Amino acid sequence: MRKTAIRTAAAVGAAWAATLAGPLSPASAATTTLVVATNGDDSGPGTPARPLKTIQRAVDLAKPGDVITVRGGRYALTDNITITTSGTASQPITLGAYQGERVIVDGEQLPASHTPVGGSIPRAERGAIHQEASYWRITGLEIVNGPYGVYCDGCDNNVFARLSTHDNYESGFQLQGASGNNQILDLDSYGNRDPRKNGESADGLAVKEGSGTGNVVRGARLWNNVDDGFDAWKFASPITIEDTIAYGNGFNRWNFPDFAGDGNGFKMGGGSPAPAVGHTLRNSVAFKNAAHGVTDNGNPGALALTRNSTYANARTGFDADVPGGRAVLTGNLSIADATAAATGSGTVSKGNSWNLGGTWNASSVLSTDPAPLTGSREADGSLPAAPSFLVPRSGADIGARF
């Protein structure tokens, strides 16, 4: 299956393999393992018999090469978890759930979670997890009710895997600033909203307002967020997004007054002026969003949109008509969008459904039922298989495959 080939070609390095292969277990004697549990004590040594109580205490103690393993339970924050110590290329710092136990990091009690309408969140208070550090591996946590779920600014060479960021008071996950070579893998981010802005800025995943090469998003599901699924607003370096799903974004489920949510599945840039950046989107799906499935949002760069599918978006499936734009759209499929595609004079469009002619509607594909793709993930965190979803009955080799 082409999805497997993509994953193999873009596989993470050997330094990350042990953590990404499965749930965290106590590390070998060569590293220091710090155990955290809800019944722990921060004056203790952080051993299995005498665990620490807070994740922050473990973060403060961690050195390059250390492993923080968190027992299951709900960790109600009164101050956000702040990560400022970096690991190294050979000794990253690992933070994750112990042997697959359910760990919930809850930011409901953080003052910044309840910033009033029109207010601003101080930079240091952004995120239930606020990170300004590099060479971390963070896996298997559920992050809820924060002023952002994860907020990473000035972060390089990190791996974030199998996180769930939902019902936060800003974007579920935001990477910004001078940040490069980060991998965001198998993220589920949903139901995030921003009452203080009436829905203007809470995305499922935002890589925005910064620069840095080598950032990769793979295997994410971004749904029912108040603004966009994915947002690359004013990020000036290329981002690769693949095997990712964005749906149901941009609807006012919270009855905000003066609603300002955008509702794109994938917003591939933007700004005033928008930087010209060649982001890549491949083997991804956007469906039933309140606006476009995929939009250049004013980015005139050489976007590479390859083998993606859009379905039943309220506006355009593929919106790439910015004046002077140089997007290349190849092998994409639009089904039952209000408009299949909008392309400009500089856009290269080849082998897409709208280039092939004929009628492309719900009866043109094997299935429009997303249930298989939106169900439980596989044990390793990968997306569930959906071999019929938006696959052309004709056998045309276009669109995404899952």
The 8 nearest C-alpha neighbors of each residue, nearest first, counted from 0:
[[1, 2, 3, 4, 400, 401, 5, 386],
 [0, 2, 4, 3, 5, 400, 401, 6],
 [3, 1, 5, 4, 0, 6, 401, 400],
 [4, 2, 6, 1, 5, 0, 7, 8],
 [3, 5, 1, 7, 2, 6, 8, 0],
 [4, 6, 2, 8, 3, 7, 9, 1],
 [7, 5, 3, 9, 4, 8, 10, 2],
 [8, 6, 10, 4, 9, 5, 3, 11],
 [7, 9, 5, 6, 10, 4, 3, 11],
 [8, 10, 6, 7, 5, 11, 4, 215],
 [11, 9, 7, 6, 8, 12, 5, 13],
 [10, 12, 15, 9, 13, 16, 14, 182],
 [13, 11, 14, 15, 10, 16, 9, 17],
 [12, 14, 16, 15, 11, 17, 10, 18],
 [15, 13, 12, 16, 89, 17, 11, 88],
 [16, 14, 13, 12, 18, 17, 19, 11],
 [15, 17, 13, 19, 18, 14, 20, 12],
 [16, 18, 20, 19, 15, 21, 14, 13],
 [19, 17, 20, 16, 15, 21, 23, 22],
 [18, 20, 16, 21, 17, 15, 160, 22],
 [21, 19, 17, 18, 16, 379, 22, 15],
 [20, 22, 19, 18, 379, 23, 17, 98],
 [23, 21, 98, 99, 24, 97, 96, 18],
 [22, 24, 98, 97, 96, 95, 21, 18],
 [23, 25, 98, 97, 26, 22, 68, 96],
 [26, 24, 32, 27, 23, 68, 66, 97],
 [27, 25, 32, 24, 30, 28, 66, 31],
 [26, 28, 29, 30, 25, 31, 32, 24],
 [27, 29, 30, 26, 31, 32, 25, 65],
 [30, 28, 27, 31, 26, 64, 65, 32],
 [31, 29, 28, 65, 27, 64, 26, 32],
 [30, 32, 65, 66, 33, 29, 28, 26],
 [33, 31, 66, 67, 26, 65, 25, 30],
 [32, 34, 67, 45, 46, 66, 68, 57],
 [33, 35, 45, 50, 68, 46, 47, 69],
 [36, 34, 51, 69, 50, 52, 70, 53],
 [37, 35, 70, 39, 38, 52, 50, 69],
 [36, 38, 52, 39, 72, 74, 35, 53],
 [39, 37, 36, 52, 40, 50, 51, 35],
 [38, 40, 52, 51, 50, 36, 37, 49],
 [41, 39, 52, 51, 42, 43, 50, 38],
 [42, 40, 51, 52, 43, 56, 53, 39],
 [41, 43, 40, 44, 51, 45, 52, 39],
 [42, 44, 41, 40, 45, 49, 51, 50],
 [43, 45, 46, 49, 50, 42, 51, 33],
 [46, 44, 50, 51, 33, 34, 49, 43],
 [45, 47, 49, 50, 48, 34, 44, 33],
 [48, 46, 50, 49, 34, 45, 33, 35],
 [47, 49, 46, 50, 45, 34, 44, 39],
 [48, 50, 46, 47, 45, 43, 44, 39],
 [51, 49, 45, 39, 46, 34, 35, 47],
 [50, 52, 35, 41, 39, 45, 40, 53],
 [51, 53, 39, 40, 41, 36, 37, 35],
 [54, 52, 55, 56, 51, 35, 41, 57],
 [53, 55, 57, 56, 58, 35, 52, 80],
 [54, 56, 58, 53, 57, 80, 59, 81],
 [57, 55, 59, 58, 54, 53, 60, 41],
 [56, 58, 60, 54, 55, 59, 61, 33],
 [59, 57, 55, 61, 56, 60, 54, 82],
 [58, 60, 56, 57, 61, 55, 82, 84],
 [61, 59, 57, 58, 56, 62, 33, 55],
 [62, 60, 58, 59, 65, 57, 63, 92],
 [61, 63, 65, 64, 60, 86, 92, 84],
 [64, 62, 86, 90, 92, 65, 91, 87],
 [63, 65, 90, 92, 91, 30, 62, 86],
 [66, 64, 31, 92, 30, 62, 63, 61],
 [65, 67, 93, 32, 92, 94, 33, 68],
 [68, 66, 94, 33, 32, 93, 34, 95],
 [67, 69, 34, 97, 95, 96, 94, 33],
 [70, 68, 35, 96, 97, 34, 95, 36],
 [71, 69, 36, 97, 35, 96, 100, 72],
 [70, 72, 102, 100, 101, 69, 96, 97],
 [73, 71, 102, 103, 101, 74, 37, 70],
 [72, 74, 103, 104, 75, 102, 105, 71],
 [73, 75, 104, 105, 103, 76, 72, 37],
 [76, 74, 105, 73, 106, 104, 77, 108],
 [77, 75, 106, 78, 105, 74, 79, 108],
 [76, 78, 109, 108, 75, 79, 106, 110],
 [79, 77, 76, 109, 80, 127, 106, 108],
 [78, 80, 127, 128, 81, 76, 77, 124],
 [79, 81, 128, 55, 129, 127, 82, 78],
 [80, 82, 129, 130, 79, 128, 83, 55],
 [83, 81, 130, 84, 131, 129, 132, 80],
 [82, 84, 132, 131, 130, 85, 81, 133],
 [85, 83, 132, 82, 86, 62, 133, 131],
 [86, 84, 133, 132, 134, 83, 87, 63],
 [85, 87, 63, 91, 134, 92, 90, 135],
 [88, 86, 90, 91, 89, 134, 63, 85],
 [87, 89, 90, 91, 134, 86, 156, 14],
 [88, 90, 87, 91, 14, 64, 86, 63],
 [91, 89, 64, 87, 63, 88, 86, 92],
 [92, 90, 86, 134, 87, 64, 135, 63],
 [91, 93, 135, 64, 86, 65, 63, 66],
 [92, 94, 66, 136, 135, 67, 137, 91],
 [95, 93, 67, 137, 68, 66, 136, 138],
 [96, 94, 138, 68, 137, 139, 69, 23],
 [95, 97, 69, 139, 68, 99, 100, 23],
 [96, 98, 23, 68, 69, 70, 99, 100],
 [99, 97, 22, 23, 24, 100, 96, 21],
 [98, 100, 22, 97, 96, 101, 23, 139],
 [101, 99, 71, 97, 98, 96, 102, 70],
 [100, 102, 71, 99, 72, 103, 96, 140],
 [101, 103, 71, 72, 140, 141, 96, 73],
 [104, 102, 73, 141, 142, 105, 74, 72],
 [103, 105, 142, 74, 141, 73, 143, 75],
 [104, 106, 75, 143, 107, 144, 74, 103],
 [107, 105, 145, 144, 76, 109, 127, 108],
 [106, 108, 144, 109, 105, 145, 112, 75],
 [109, 107, 106, 77, 110, 76, 75, 112],
 [108, 110, 106, 77, 112, 111, 107, 78],
 [111, 109, 112, 113, 108, 114, 107, 77],
 [112, 110, 114, 113, 109, 146, 120, 124],
 [113, 111, 146, 110, 145, 109, 168, 114],
 [114, 112, 111, 110, 115, 109, 168, 146],
 [113, 115, 111, 112, 118, 195, 116, 120],
 [116, 114, 118, 195, 113, 117, 194, 119],
 [195, 115, 117, 118, 196, 194, 114, 197],
 [116, 118, 195, 115, 196, 119, 114, 197],
 [119, 117, 115, 116, 114, 195, 120, 196],
 [118, 120, 121, 117, 114, 195, 115, 116],
 [119, 121, 111, 122, 125, 124, 114, 118],
 [122, 120, 124, 123, 119, 125, 111, 118],
 [121, 123, 124, 125, 120, 119, 126, 129],
 [124, 122, 121, 125, 129, 126, 120, 81],
 [125, 123, 121, 122, 126, 111, 120, 79],
 [126, 124, 122, 146, 123, 147, 150, 129],
 [125, 127, 147, 128, 150, 129, 149, 148],
 [126, 128, 145, 79, 148, 106, 80, 149],
 [127, 129, 80, 126, 149, 79, 81, 150],
 [130, 128, 81, 126, 150, 80, 151, 125],
 [131, 129, 82, 151, 132, 81, 150, 83],
 [130, 132, 83, 152, 153, 154, 151, 82],
 [133, 131, 85, 83, 154, 130, 84, 82],
 [132, 134, 155, 85, 154, 156, 135, 157],
 [135, 133, 86, 157, 91, 156, 87, 85],
 [134, 136, 92, 157, 91, 133, 93, 86],
 [135, 137, 93, 158, 157, 159, 94, 92],
 [138, 136, 94, 159, 95, 93, 135, 160],
 [139, 137, 95, 160, 161, 140, 159, 162],
 [138, 140, 161, 162, 96, 95, 160, 141],
 [139, 141, 162, 102, 138, 96, 142, 95],
 [142, 140, 163, 103, 164, 162, 102, 104],
 [143, 141, 164, 104, 148, 103, 163, 105],
 [142, 144, 105, 165, 167, 166, 145, 164],
 [145, 143, 167, 106, 107, 166, 105, 168],
 [144, 146, 106, 127, 167, 147, 148, 112],
 [145, 147, 112, 168, 126, 169, 125, 111],
 [148, 146, 126, 169, 170, 145, 171, 167],
 [147, 149, 171, 126, 145, 127, 172, 142],
 [148, 150, 172, 128, 126, 147, 127, 129],
 [149, 151, 126, 173, 129, 172, 125, 174],
 [152, 150, 130, 174, 131, 129, 154, 173],
 [153, 151, 175, 176, 131, 154, 174, 130],
 [152, 154, 177, 178, 176, 131, 151, 155],
 [155, 153, 178, 133, 132, 152, 131, 151],
 [156, 154, 133, 179, 178, 180, 157, 181],
 [157, 155, 180, 181, 134, 133, 179, 158],
 [156, 158, 181, 134, 135, 155, 133, 136],
 [157, 159, 182, 136, 181, 183, 160, 135],
 [160, 158, 183, 137, 138, 136, 184, 182],
 [159, 161, 184, 138, 162, 185, 183, 158],
 [162, 160, 185, 139, 186, 138, 380, 184],
 [161, 163, 186, 139, 140, 160, 141, 138],
 [162, 164, 141, 187, 188, 186, 142, 165],
 [165, 163, 188, 142, 171, 148, 141, 143],
 [164, 166, 189, 143, 188, 190, 167, 191],
 [167, 165, 191, 190, 144, 143, 168, 189],
 [166, 168, 144, 191, 145, 143, 165, 169],
 [167, 169, 193, 146, 192, 112, 145, 147],
 [170, 168, 147, 201, 193, 192, 167, 146],
 [171, 169, 201, 202, 147, 172, 203, 191],
 [170, 172, 148, 164, 203, 147, 188, 191],
 [171, 173, 149, 204, 170, 148, 150, 205],
 [174, 172, 205, 150, 206, 204, 149, 170],
 [175, 173, 206, 151, 152, 150, 205, 207],
 [174, 176, 152, 209, 207, 208, 206, 178],
 [175, 177, 209, 152, 153, 178, 208, 210],
 [176, 178, 153, 210, 209, 211, 175, 179],
 [179, 177, 154, 211, 153, 155, 176, 210],
 [180, 178, 211, 155, 212, 213, 181, 214],
 [179, 181, 213, 214, 156, 155, 212, 182],
 [182, 180, 214, 157, 156, 179, 158, 155],
 [181, 183, 158, 215, 214, 184, 216, 159],
 [184, 182, 216, 159, 160, 158, 215, 217],
 [183, 185, 160, 217, 186, 218, 216, 182],
 [186, 184, 218, 219, 161, 160, 380, 381],
 [185, 187, 219, 162, 161, 184, 163, 220],
 [188, 186, 163, 220, 219, 221, 164, 162],
 [189, 187, 164, 203, 221, 165, 163, 171],
 [190, 188, 165, 222, 224, 223, 191, 221],
 [189, 191, 224, 166, 223, 165, 192, 222],
 [190, 192, 166, 167, 224, 189, 165, 171],
 [193, 191, 201, 225, 168, 169, 198, 224],
 [192, 194, 169, 168, 198, 195, 201, 196],
 [195, 193, 197, 196, 198, 116, 192, 255],
 [116, 194, 196, 115, 193, 117, 197, 114],
 [197, 195, 199, 198, 194, 193, 116, 117],
 [198, 196, 194, 258, 255, 259, 199, 195],
 [197, 199, 260, 259, 193, 196, 225, 200],
 [198, 200, 260, 259, 196, 197, 226, 201],
 [199, 201, 226, 198, 202, 193, 169, 196],
 [202, 200, 170, 169, 192, 226, 193, 225],
 [203, 201, 170, 227, 226, 204, 228, 224],
 [202, 204, 228, 188, 171, 221, 170, 224],
 [205, 203, 172, 229, 202, 173, 171, 228],
 [204, 206, 230, 173, 207, 229, 231, 202],
 [207, 205, 174, 231, 175, 173, 230, 234],
 [206, 208, 234, 231, 232, 175, 233, 205],
 [209, 207, 233, 234, 175, 176, 232, 210],
 [210, 208, 176, 234, 175, 177, 207, 235],
 [211, 209, 235, 236, 177, 234, 178, 176],
 [210, 212, 179, 178, 236, 177, 213, 209],
 [213, 211, 179, 236, 214, 237, 180, 210],
 [212, 214, 180, 179, 215, 181, 211, 238],
 [213, 215, 180, 181, 238, 179, 212, 182],
 [216, 214, 239, 182, 240, 238, 183, 213],
 [217, 215, 240, 183, 184, 182, 239, 241],
 [218, 216, 184, 241, 242, 219, 240, 243],
 [217, 219, 185, 242, 243, 184, 382, 381],
 [220, 218, 186, 243, 185, 217, 187, 244],
 [221, 219, 244, 187, 243, 245, 186, 188],
 [220, 222, 245, 188, 228, 203, 189, 187],
 [221, 223, 246, 189, 247, 224, 245, 248],
 [222, 224, 248, 247, 190, 189, 225, 246],
 [225, 223, 190, 248, 191, 189, 222, 226],
 [224, 226, 249, 192, 198, 260, 248, 201],
 [225, 227, 260, 249, 261, 262, 202, 201],
 [228, 226, 202, 263, 262, 229, 248, 264],
 [227, 229, 203, 264, 221, 245, 202, 248],
 [230, 228, 265, 204, 227, 205, 266, 203],
 [229, 231, 205, 266, 232, 206, 227, 265],
 [232, 230, 268, 207, 206, 267, 234, 205],
 [231, 233, 268, 269, 207, 234, 230, 270],
 [234, 232, 208, 270, 269, 207, 268, 235],
 [235, 233, 207, 209, 208, 210, 231, 232],
 [234, 236, 210, 274, 233, 276, 209, 237],
 [237, 235, 210, 211, 212, 234, 276, 238],
 [238, 236, 278, 277, 276, 212, 239, 235],
 [239, 237, 278, 214, 215, 279, 240, 236],
 [238, 240, 279, 215, 278, 216, 280, 214],
 [241, 239, 216, 280, 217, 215, 279, 238],
 [240, 242, 281, 217, 243, 282, 280, 283],
 [241, 243, 283, 218, 282, 217, 281, 244],
 [244, 242, 283, 219, 218, 241, 220, 217],
 [243, 245, 220, 284, 283, 285, 221, 219],
 [246, 244, 221, 285, 264, 228, 222, 220],
 [245, 247, 222, 286, 288, 248, 285, 287],
 [246, 248, 288, 223, 287, 222, 249, 289],
 [247, 249, 223, 262, 224, 288, 246, 227],
 [262, 250, 248, 225, 226, 260, 289, 261],
 [249, 251, 252, 248, 225, 289, 262, 260],
 [252, 250, 253, 254, 255, 225, 249, 258],
 [251, 253, 254, 250, 225, 255, 223, 249],
 [254, 252, 251, 255, 192, 194, 225, 250],
 [255, 253, 251, 252, 256, 258, 197, 257],
 [254, 256, 197, 258, 253, 257, 251, 194],
 [255, 257, 258, 254, 197, 259, 253, 251],
 [258, 256, 259, 197, 255, 198, 196, 254],
 [257, 259, 197, 256, 255, 198, 260, 251],
 [260, 258, 199, 198, 197, 257, 261, 196],
 [259, 261, 226, 198, 199, 249, 225, 262],
 [262, 260, 226, 249, 263, 227, 259, 290],
 [249, 261, 263, 289, 248, 227, 290, 226],
 [264, 262, 227, 291, 290, 265, 292, 288],
 [263, 265, 292, 228, 245, 285, 227, 293],
 [264, 266, 293, 229, 263, 267, 228, 292],
 [267, 265, 230, 294, 268, 229, 231, 263],
 [266, 268, 295, 231, 265, 294, 296, 230],
 [269, 267, 232, 231, 298, 296, 266, 233],
 [268, 270, 273, 232, 296, 297, 298, 233],
 [271, 269, 273, 272, 233, 232, 274, 268],
 [272, 270, 273, 269, 274, 233, 297, 232],
 [271, 273, 270, 274, 269, 297, 298, 233],
 [272, 274, 270, 269, 271, 298, 297, 233],
 [275, 273, 235, 276, 233, 298, 272, 270],
 [276, 274, 300, 299, 298, 273, 277, 235],
 [277, 275, 300, 237, 278, 274, 235, 236],
 [278, 276, 302, 301, 300, 237, 279, 303],
 [277, 279, 237, 238, 302, 276, 239, 303],
 [278, 280, 303, 239, 302, 240, 304, 238],
 [281, 279, 240, 304, 241, 239, 303, 305],
 [280, 282, 305, 241, 283, 306, 307, 304],
 [281, 283, 399, 307, 242, 306, 241, 400],
 [282, 284, 243, 307, 242, 281, 244, 241],
 [283, 285, 308, 244, 309, 307, 245, 243],
 [286, 284, 245, 309, 292, 264, 246, 244],
 [285, 287, 310, 246, 309, 312, 288, 311],
 [286, 288, 312, 311, 247, 246, 310, 289],
 [287, 289, 247, 312, 248, 246, 290, 286],
 [288, 290, 262, 249, 313, 248, 250, 312],
 [289, 291, 262, 314, 263, 313, 288, 312],
 [292, 290, 315, 263, 314, 293, 316, 312],
 [291, 293, 316, 264, 285, 263, 312, 309],
 [292, 294, 265, 317, 291, 264, 318, 316],
 [295, 293, 318, 296, 266, 267, 319, 317],
 [294, 296, 267, 298, 319, 297, 268, 318],
 [297, 295, 269, 294, 298, 268, 266, 267],
 [296, 298, 321, 269, 295, 273, 299, 268],
 [297, 299, 295, 273, 268, 269, 275, 300],
 [324, 300, 298, 275, 323, 325, 297, 321],
 [301, 299, 275, 276, 277, 298, 325, 302],
 [300, 302, 277, 326, 325, 303, 276, 327],
 [301, 303, 277, 326, 278, 300, 279, 327],
 [302, 304, 279, 327, 326, 305, 280, 328],
 [305, 303, 328, 280, 281, 279, 327, 302],
 [304, 306, 281, 329, 307, 330, 328, 331],
 [307, 305, 398, 331, 330, 282, 399, 281],
 [306, 308, 398, 399, 282, 331, 283, 281],
 [309, 307, 332, 284, 398, 399, 331, 333],
 [310, 308, 285, 333, 316, 286, 284, 292],
 [309, 311, 286, 334, 336, 335, 312, 333],
 [312, 310, 336, 335, 287, 286, 313, 334],
 [311, 313, 287, 336, 288, 314, 286, 310],
 [314, 312, 290, 289, 337, 311, 288, 336],
 [313, 315, 290, 337, 291, 312, 338, 336],
 [316, 314, 338, 291, 317, 339, 318, 337],
 [315, 317, 292, 339, 309, 336, 291, 340],
 [318, 316, 340, 293, 315, 294, 292, 319],
 [317, 319, 294, 341, 340, 315, 293, 320],
 [320, 318, 342, 295, 341, 321, 294, 317],
 [319, 321, 343, 342, 341, 318, 322, 324],
 [320, 322, 324, 297, 319, 299, 323, 343],
 [323, 321, 324, 320, 343, 299, 344, 345],
 [322, 324, 345, 299, 321, 325, 344, 343],
 [323, 325, 299, 321, 345, 322, 326, 300],
 [324, 326, 301, 346, 345, 300, 299, 327],
 [325, 327, 302, 301, 346, 324, 303, 347],
 [326, 328, 347, 303, 346, 348, 302, 304],
 [329, 327, 348, 304, 305, 347, 303, 349],
 [328, 330, 305, 349, 331, 350, 351, 348],
 [329, 331, 351, 397, 306, 350, 305, 398],
 [330, 332, 306, 351, 398, 307, 397, 329],
 [331, 333, 308, 398, 352, 351, 397, 307],
 [334, 332, 309, 339, 308, 316, 310, 352],
 [333, 335, 310, 360, 336, 359, 309, 361],
 [336, 334, 311, 360, 310, 337, 361, 333],
 [335, 337, 311, 312, 338, 316, 310, 339],
 [336, 338, 314, 313, 315, 335, 312, 339],
 [339, 337, 315, 336, 340, 314, 316, 341],
 [338, 340, 316, 333, 336, 315, 317, 337],
 [341, 339, 317, 316, 318, 338, 315, 342],
 [340, 342, 318, 320, 319, 317, 343, 315],
 [343, 341, 320, 319, 346, 340, 318, 344],
 [344, 342, 320, 346, 345, 321, 322, 319],
 [343, 345, 346, 342, 323, 322, 320, 324],
 [344, 346, 325, 324, 343, 323, 347, 326],
 [347, 345, 326, 325, 343, 344, 342, 327],
 [346, 348, 327, 328, 326, 345, 349, 325],
 [349, 347, 328, 327, 329, 346, 351, 350],
 [350, 348, 329, 351, 328, 354, 347, 330],
 [349, 351, 330, 329, 354, 355, 352, 348],
 [350, 352, 330, 331, 354, 353, 349, 329],
 [353, 351, 332, 355, 354, 331, 333, 350],
 [354, 352, 351, 355, 356, 339, 340, 333],
 [355, 353, 351, 352, 356, 350, 349, 348],
 [354, 356, 352, 353, 351, 350, 357, 349],
 [357, 355, 354, 353, 358, 352, 359, 351],
 [356, 358, 359, 355, 353, 352, 354, 360],
 [357, 359, 360, 356, 363, 353, 352, 334],
 [360, 358, 363, 334, 357, 361, 352, 335],
 [359, 361, 334, 363, 335, 362, 358, 364],
 [362, 360, 363, 364, 334, 367, 335, 359],
 [361, 363, 360, 364, 365, 359, 366, 392],
 [362, 364, 360, 361, 359, 392, 391, 365],
 [365, 363, 391, 392, 390, 389, 366, 362],
 [364, 366, 387, 392, 390, 391, 389, 388],
 [367, 365, 388, 368, 364, 387, 389, 390],
 [366, 368, 388, 389, 369, 361, 364, 365],
 [367, 369, 366, 370, 388, 371, 389, 387],
 [370, 368, 372, 371, 373, 367, 388, 385],
 [369, 371, 373, 372, 368, 374, 385, 388],
 [372, 370, 385, 374, 373, 369, 384, 383],
 [373, 371, 385, 369, 370, 383, 374, 384],
 [372, 374, 370, 371, 369, 375, 383, 220],
 [375, 373, 371, 372, 370, 376, 383, 382],
 [374, 376, 377, 383, 373, 382, 372, 371],
 [375, 377, 382, 383, 380, 381, 374, 378],
 [376, 378, 380, 381, 379, 383, 382, 375],
 [377, 379, 380, 376, 381, 21, 375, 382],
 [378, 380, 377, 381, 21, 20, 376, 19],
 [381, 379, 377, 378, 376, 161, 185, 382],
 [382, 380, 377, 379, 376, 185, 383, 218],
 [381, 383, 376, 377, 384, 218, 380, 372],
 [384, 382, 376, 372, 377, 385, 381, 371],
 [383, 385, 401, 386, 372, 382, 371, 377],
 [386, 384, 401, 371, 372, 388, 387, 383],
 [385, 387, 401, 388, 384, 400, 390, 389],
 [388, 386, 365, 390, 366, 385, 389, 364],
 [387, 389, 366, 390, 385, 367, 386, 369],
 [390, 388, 364, 366, 367, 387, 391, 365],
 [389, 391, 364, 387, 388, 365, 392, 366],
 [392, 390, 364, 393, 394, 363, 395, 365],
 [393, 391, 364, 394, 365, 363, 390, 395],
 [392, 394, 391, 395, 363, 364, 390, 396],
 [393, 395, 392, 391, 396, 390, 397, 364],
 [396, 394, 393, 397, 391, 392, 390, 398],
 [395, 397, 394, 398, 330, 391, 306, 390],
 [398, 396, 330, 331, 395, 306, 332, 351],
 [397, 399, 306, 307, 332, 331, 308, 330],
 [400, 398, 282, 307, 306, 308, 283, 284],
 [401, 399, 282, 386, 398, 2, 1, 390],
 [400, 385, 384, 386, 2, 399, 388, 372]]
